[in-house]
Amino acid sequence: MTAALHADIQHTQQSTKAAASGWIGSALEYYDFFIYATAAALIFPQIFFPSSNPTVAIVASLATYGVGYVARPIGAFVLGHWGDTHGRKNVLVLCMFLMGFSTIAVGLLPTYEQVGILAPILLVLMRLIQGFAVAGEISGASSMILEHAPFGRRGYYASFTLQGVQAGQILAAAVFLPLAHFMPEAAFNSWGWRIPFLLSFIVIIAGWIIRREVDETPAFKEEDSQNATPRSPVIEAIQTSWPDMIRVILMALMNVIPVVATIFGAAYAVQAAYGIGFHKDVYLWIPVMGNIVACLIIPYVGNLSDKIGRRPPIIVGALGSGLLAFGYLYAISIHSVPLAIVMSLLMWGVVYQGYNAVFPSFFPELFPTRTRVSSMAISQNLGTAVTALLPALFATVAPPGSQNVPLVVGAIAFAICAVAAAAAWSTRETYRVRMNDLGNPEAAPVDQASYERLRDESIAASRS
């Protein structure tokens, strides 16, 4: 075996290891984040808020879900700085510990009936810690995988970050499903809902074992060895990359689709006050099936972006899933479980992945190594913070008993998706730019013929 071939194979093995650790870490950490989301829609209105007014309880519960996203920009500034100055590996381990302990604490909280107003206050505090912790996860994991990935395969490998996120959501719903189905409702409302939160101790143990074995990325080690890591990556990011950060903020508004699919959709479907009243365990299957389809599609879309570029899948995914939001909400409004499932699979499971599978490579490719984690973390989390306030807005403008929910909420969702698509269209293409040139708006991409040759060599090395 030649030295060059051996080096290629070693590089590919490191890429695979980084992708696997990113996948598993994201799955575990987002399991924590989304069991809260599920509980906020299905159970928290009844146990953490006054039950005398169901509209107030729903809005308040969904607002606590949004609080986690409000904390994310704060976490992005702190954890982004940490990732750019201390390394991608270190920030991911820190995120995992913060997320795990705060989620376990939620499972131990007293209810409104037990301690009154202190219950929602403690709930909000734990959600703030969750939001702070998760702010560094996707940007840190995406940067780590991207910087380990071979040229021409960055879209494919980085997509596994989001496949892990989808798997975490599947796991979160899968834990709730048997509990909601087999437990008496009184027992589930009393203590059964706590089980998924207490199981988060697995996150701490498994996450530590996995992430301590990951090597730091070559790009960061090169910066560190030359004492080139910035003293204040956040300030440098804003000074040098603010146009692309604004674009990422606008593209990150695409988080409106999972909000519609898994948060507002759940509350809309299961609350009897809306006149619908889907059974909880029936509705839980809708996002589960959508996420299963997403897990299958994500690597293919990521690989496609290595062939045709990052922008086309994102633009098509944004506009297409925005249109399908109308059909999904309409299906719920007419009480059609089969149609709701089909529309969810199309909107969330298939079309949305044009954005979801590609942004883990596209966003970090827009920024240089020196400030990559900070730039992506801050801008992405600012965008998602905006969309996280939407469930409470949706419940306010289309409250229980409303007949115009699909039209009003669907129109808002599509308008937001159109803004994200326009931002993607205005952004430069990055898939043929070499690692050392990423973040430079003037960098010339590798010509198509050379790019395809290098990509083919990388694929061949991975199969050796």
MORAWO-V673036 format. One record per residue. N is the residue number from 1. RES is the residue in one small letter. PHI is phi in degrees with one decimal (999 if undefined). PSI is psi in radians with two decimals (999 if undefined). Layout:
BEGIN
n={N;N}
res={RES;RES}
phi={PHI;PHI}
psi={PSI;PSI}
END
This chain:
BEGIN
n={1;2;3;4;5;6;7;8;9;10;11;12;13;14;15;16;17;18;19;20;21;22;23;24;25;26;27;28;29;30;31;32;33;34;35;36;37;38;39;40;41;42;43;44;45;46;47;48;49;50;51;52;53;54;55;56;57;58;59;60;61;62;63;64;65;66;67;68;69;70;71;72;73;74;75;76;77;78;79;80;81;82;83;84;85;86;87;88;89;90;91;92;93;94;95;96;97;98;99;100;101;102;103;104;105;106;107;108;109;110;111;112;113;114;115;116;117;118;119;120;121;122;123;124;125;126;127;128;129;130;131;132;133;134;135;136;137;138;139;140;141;142;143;144;145;146;147;148;149;150;151;152;153;154;155;156;157;158;159;160;161;162;163;164;165;166;167;168;169;170;171;172;173;174;175;176;177;178;179;180;181;182;183;184;185;186;187;188;189;190;191;192;193;194;195;196;197;198;199;200;201;202;203;204;205;206;207;208;209;210;211;212;213;214;215;216;217;218;219;220;221;222;223;224;225;226;227;228;229;230;231;232;233;234;235;236;237;238;239;240;241;242;243;244;245;246;247;248;249;250;251;252;253;254;255;256;257;258;259;260;261;262;263;264;265;266;267;268;269;270;271;272;273;274;275;276;277;278;279;280;281;282;283;284;285;286;287;288;289;290;291;292;293;294;295;296;297;298;299;300;301;302;303;304;305;306;307;308;309;310;311;312;313;314;315;316;317;318;319;320;321;322;323;324;325;326;327;328;329;330;331;332;333;334;335;336;337;338;339;340;341;342;343;344;345;346;347;348;349;350;351;352;353;354;355;356;357;358;359;360;361;362;363;364;365;366;367;368;369;370;371;372;373;374;375;376;377;378;379;380;381;382;383;384;385;386;387;388;389;390;391;392;393;394;395;396;397;398;399;400;401;402;403;404;405;406;407;408;409;410;411;412;413;414;415;416;417;418;419;420;421;422;423;424;425;426;427;428;429;430;431;432;433;434;435;436;437;438;439;440;441;442;443;444;445;446;447;448;449;450;451;452;453;454;455;456;457;458;459;460;461;462;463;464}
res={m;t;a;a;l;h;a;d;i;q;h;t;q;q;s;t;k;a;a;a;s;g;w;i;g;s;a;l;e;y;y;d;f;f;i;y;a;t;a;a;a;l;i;f;p;q;i;f;f;p;s;s;n;p;t;v;a;i;v;a;s;l;a;t;y;g;v;g;y;v;a;r;p;i;g;a;f;v;l;g;h;w;g;d;t;h;g;r;k;n;v;l;v;l;c;m;f;l;m;g;f;s;t;i;a;v;g;l;l;p;t;y;e;q;v;g;i;l;a;p;i;l;l;v;l;m;r;l;i;q;g;f;a;v;a;g;e;i;s;g;a;s;s;m;i;l;e;h;a;p;f;g;r;r;g;y;y;a;s;f;t;l;q;g;v;q;a;g;q;i;l;a;a;a;v;f;l;p;l;a;h;f;m;p;e;a;a;f;n;s;w;g;w;r;i;p;f;l;l;s;f;i;v;i;i;a;g;w;i;i;r;r;e;v;d;e;t;p;a;f;k;e;e;d;s;q;n;a;t;p;r;s;p;v;i;e;a;i;q;t;s;w;p;d;m;i;r;v;i;l;m;a;l;m;n;v;i;p;v;v;a;t;i;f;g;a;a;y;a;v;q;a;a;y;g;i;g;f;h;k;d;v;y;l;w;i;p;v;m;g;n;i;v;a;c;l;i;i;p;y;v;g;n;l;s;d;k;i;g;r;r;p;p;i;i;v;g;a;l;g;s;g;l;l;a;f;g;y;l;y;a;i;s;i;h;s;v;p;l;a;i;v;m;s;l;l;m;w;g;v;v;y;q;g;y;n;a;v;f;p;s;f;f;p;e;l;f;p;t;r;t;r;v;s;s;m;a;i;s;q;n;l;g;t;a;v;t;a;l;l;p;a;l;f;a;t;v;a;p;p;g;s;q;n;v;p;l;v;v;g;a;i;a;f;a;i;c;a;v;a;a;a;a;a;w;s;t;r;e;t;y;r;v;r;m;n;d;l;g;n;p;e;a;a;p;v;d;q;a;s;y;e;r;l;r;d;e;s;i;a;a;s;r;s}
phi={999;-71.7;-61.9;-64.9;-65.6;-60.9;-63.9;-62.7;-66.2;-61.7;-62.9;-65.1;-63.8;-64.3;-62.3;-65.2;-63.4;-64.5;-64.3;-65.4;-67.2;-64.9;-61.2;-67.1;-62.3;-64.7;-61.6;-67.3;-71.0;-80.4;-58.9;-58.4;-64.9;-90.7;-67.7;-65.0;-59.8;-63.7;-65.4;-62.6;-83.8;-101.0;-129.8;-60.5;-57.2;-84.6;-116.1;-112.2;-137.7;-56.4;-92.0;-69.3;-127.2;-63.2;-64.6;-61.6;-63.3;-65.0;-62.0;-66.2;-64.8;-66.3;-68.2;-65.0;-60.7;-66.4;-58.5;-60.0;-76.4;-64.6;-73.2;-64.2;-59.6;-63.9;-62.1;-63.2;-63.2;-74.3;-74.8;-62.4;-58.7;-63.5;-66.8;-85.2;-107.8;-115.5;110.9;-67.3;-63.4;-62.3;-69.4;-69.3;-66.3;-61.8;-58.3;-63.1;-66.5;-60.6;-64.6;-61.3;-69.1;-69.0;-70.7;-59.0;-61.5;-59.2;-68.3;-106.8;-71.0;-75.4;-91.9;-61.7;-64.0;-85.2;-128.9;68.0;-64.6;-63.2;-62.0;-66.1;-64.7;-64.5;-61.6;-63.8;-61.4;-66.2;-67.5;-61.9;-66.1;-57.5;-63.2;-59.8;-68.7;-73.2;-61.6;-97.9;-69.9;-67.1;-66.0;-68.1;-67.9;-63.6;-64.9;-62.9;-66.4;-58.3;-76.7;-92.4;-73.7;-71.8;-60.3;91.6;-130.6;-64.6;-63.3;-65.0;-67.8;-65.6;-62.7;-68.5;-57.7;-77.7;-63.1;-64.3;-61.1;-63.7;-63.4;-63.5;-68.2;-60.8;-62.9;-60.8;-69.3;-64.7;-72.2;-72.1;-56.2;-64.3;-66.5;-66.3;-82.9;-95.7;-84.7;-58.5;-59.0;-63.5;-68.8;-63.5;-68.8;-81.7;-140.6;-63.5;-64.4;-73.7;-56.9;-58.4;-72.0;-70.1;-68.0;-68.0;-60.7;-64.3;-58.9;-64.7;-70.2;-65.3;-63.1;-65.1;-61.6;-72.2;-79.3;-72.8;-89.6;-81.5;-77.0;-66.9;-75.8;-59.3;-63.8;-69.7;-61.6;-65.2;-61.8;-66.7;-65.5;-96.6;53.1;-103.1;-68.4;-71.7;-70.6;-135.3;-61.7;-65.1;-64.2;-63.2;-60.7;-66.0;-69.7;-103.4;-126.2;-60.0;-63.2;-72.6;-64.2;-63.5;-61.4;-66.2;-55.2;-69.9;-67.1;-68.2;-62.7;-61.6;-61.7;-59.3;-68.9;-62.7;-63.0;-65.3;-73.0;-113.0;-109.9;-64.2;-56.9;-64.9;-62.5;-62.9;-77.1;-94.6;-80.2;-63.0;-62.9;-80.8;80.0;-110.8;70.3;-55.3;-66.4;-57.2;-71.0;-67.4;-65.7;-58.7;-70.2;-63.8;-67.5;-61.0;-65.9;-61.7;-70.3;-62.8;-62.1;-59.7;-60.7;-73.8;-85.7;-51.7;-61.9;-68.7;-69.5;-59.9;-65.5;-61.1;-67.5;-75.9;-101.9;-111.9;106.3;-84.0;-67.1;-57.8;-62.1;-67.1;-64.2;-63.6;-63.2;-66.4;-67.9;-66.6;-70.2;-62.6;-66.6;-69.7;-60.2;-59.1;-65.0;-63.8;-69.3;-63.4;-60.2;-66.3;-65.4;-97.2;65.1;-98.8;-64.2;-59.2;-68.1;-61.8;-65.5;-61.9;-66.4;-64.1;-62.3;-73.0;-69.4;-87.9;-79.1;-112.2;-67.1;-59.5;-68.5;-58.9;-85.5;-61.2;-79.9;-103.2;-64.4;-64.4;-97.7;-65.9;-61.9;-67.7;-67.7;-77.6;-125.2;-74.9;-55.8;-55.9;-129.0;-61.2;-66.5;-61.5;-60.8;-70.9;-60.9;-65.3;-70.0;-64.0;-73.5;-64.8;-63.7;-69.9;-61.0;-63.8;-70.2;-69.5;-83.6;-68.7;-55.8;-65.3;-63.6;-58.4;-67.0;-81.7;-79.2;-132.4;-72.4;-49.6;95.4;-69.3;-100.8;-110.2;-57.3;-59.0;-71.7;-68.6;-67.6;-63.0;-65.6;-63.1;-62.2;-66.4;-60.9;-66.0;-62.6;-65.2;-63.2;-62.9;-64.1;-63.8;-64.6;-64.4;-61.7;-83.0;-92.6;-69.6;-79.5;-127.8;-68.2;-106.6;-96.5;-69.2;-53.5;-66.8;-99.3;-62.9;92.7;-99.8;-61.1;-94.1;-65.1;-85.9;-72.3;-66.3;-62.7;-58.6;-64.5;-66.7;-61.2;-64.2;-65.1;-65.7;-66.5;-62.3;-64.8;-65.7;-64.2;-63.3;-64.8;-69.9;-95.7;-72.1}
psi={2.29;2.75;-0.66;-0.77;-0.71;-0.73;-0.69;-0.75;-0.73;-0.71;-0.75;-0.67;-0.72;-0.67;-0.76;-0.73;-0.75;-0.73;-0.72;-0.76;-0.65;-0.72;-0.90;-0.75;-0.77;-0.70;-0.79;-0.77;-0.66;-0.28;-0.83;-0.84;-0.66;-0.29;-0.55;-0.77;-0.76;-0.81;-0.61;-0.57;-0.64;-0.53;-0.63;-0.61;-0.53;-0.45;-0.30;-0.02;2.75;2.38;-0.01;-0.49;1.80;-0.57;-0.81;-0.73;-0.75;-0.83;-0.74;-0.73;-0.79;-0.51;-0.64;-0.58;-0.77;-0.50;-0.63;-0.63;-0.52;-0.63;-0.31;-0.71;-0.64;-0.83;-0.59;-0.72;-0.78;-0.88;-0.55;-0.77;-0.78;-0.75;-0.57;-0.31;-0.48;-0.12;2.71;-0.69;-0.80;-0.73;-0.57;-0.65;-0.73;-0.78;-0.75;-0.75;-0.78;-0.78;-0.81;-0.84;-0.65;-0.59;-0.71;-0.70;-0.65;-0.68;-0.19;0.01;2.55;2.81;3.01;-0.66;-0.51;-0.76;0.10;-2.38;-0.35;-0.51;-0.96;-0.48;-0.82;-0.65;-0.77;-0.70;-0.79;-0.62;-0.61;-0.73;-0.73;-0.85;-0.69;-0.78;-0.74;-0.24;-0.49;-0.04;-1.05;-0.73;-0.70;-0.81;-0.71;-0.74;-0.72;-0.84;-0.77;-0.75;-0.26;-0.38;2.55;2.66;2.35;-0.08;0.22;-0.67;-0.72;-0.91;-0.75;-0.44;-0.39;-0.36;-0.85;-0.46;-0.65;-0.68;-0.79;-0.69;-0.64;-0.65;-0.67;-0.79;-0.71;-0.83;-0.63;-0.54;-0.67;-0.57;-0.98;-0.57;-0.82;-0.54;-0.79;-0.41;2.50;2.54;-0.66;-0.73;-0.70;-0.78;-0.46;-0.94;-0.32;-0.60;-0.37;-0.42;-0.86;-0.59;-0.72;-0.46;-0.13;-0.13;-0.41;-0.60;-0.79;-0.79;-0.95;-0.72;-0.69;-0.76;-0.74;-0.86;-0.34;-0.29;-0.12;2.35;2.59;2.70;2.61;-0.68;-0.77;-0.71;-0.62;-0.77;-0.78;-0.71;-0.46;0.17;0.69;0.05;2.39;2.59;-0.62;1.42;-0.51;-0.84;-0.75;-0.70;-0.81;-0.67;-0.67;-0.38;0.32;-0.59;-0.73;-0.54;-0.68;-0.72;-0.72;-0.69;-0.80;-0.69;-0.59;-0.21;-0.20;-0.22;-0.16;-0.53;-0.89;-0.51;-0.80;-0.72;-0.78;-0.27;-1.21;-0.71;-0.70;-0.86;-0.71;-0.71;-0.67;-0.29;2.12;-0.43;-0.40;-0.10;0.29;-1.21;0.73;2.49;2.48;-0.81;-0.47;-0.83;-0.62;-0.46;-0.41;-0.97;-0.49;-0.86;-0.66;-0.71;-0.58;-0.80;-0.72;-0.74;-0.61;-0.59;-0.58;-0.86;-0.60;-0.68;-0.70;-0.75;-0.67;-0.66;-0.37;-0.24;-0.74;-0.10;2.95;-0.61;-0.80;-0.82;-0.64;-0.77;-0.82;-0.74;-0.67;-0.93;-0.70;-0.81;-0.54;-0.72;-0.69;-0.31;-0.62;-0.85;-0.66;-0.84;-0.58;-0.73;-0.71;-0.70;-0.49;0.22;0.48;1.76;-0.80;-0.77;-0.66;-0.67;-0.81;-0.80;-0.63;-0.75;-0.68;-0.87;-0.98;-0.72;-0.56;-1.19;-0.75;-0.43;-0.24;-0.64;-0.87;-0.66;-0.32;-0.53;-0.46;-0.37;-0.70;-0.83;-0.93;-0.42;-0.33;-0.19;2.66;2.84;-0.70;-0.63;0.35;-0.86;-0.77;-0.83;-0.82;-0.78;-0.81;-0.88;-0.75;-0.74;-0.49;-0.73;-0.80;-0.51;-0.65;-0.83;-0.44;-0.32;-0.13;-0.63;-0.77;-0.66;-0.80;-0.80;-0.41;-0.81;-0.37;1.23;2.97;2.34;-0.18;2.55;-0.13;0.39;-0.89;-0.71;-0.83;-0.93;-0.68;-0.69;-0.72;-0.78;-0.77;-0.70;-0.71;-0.73;-0.64;-0.66;-0.75;-0.72;-0.71;-0.66;-0.71;-0.71;-0.58;-0.09;2.53;2.67;2.54;-0.16;-0.36;0.30;2.33;2.73;-0.84;-0.30;-0.09;2.46;-0.15;1.90;-0.36;-0.03;2.38;2.30;2.75;2.47;2.69;-0.72;-0.79;-0.67;-0.81;-0.64;-0.78;-0.66;-0.73;-0.67;-0.67;-0.74;-0.71;-0.70;-0.62;-0.37;-0.08;999}
END
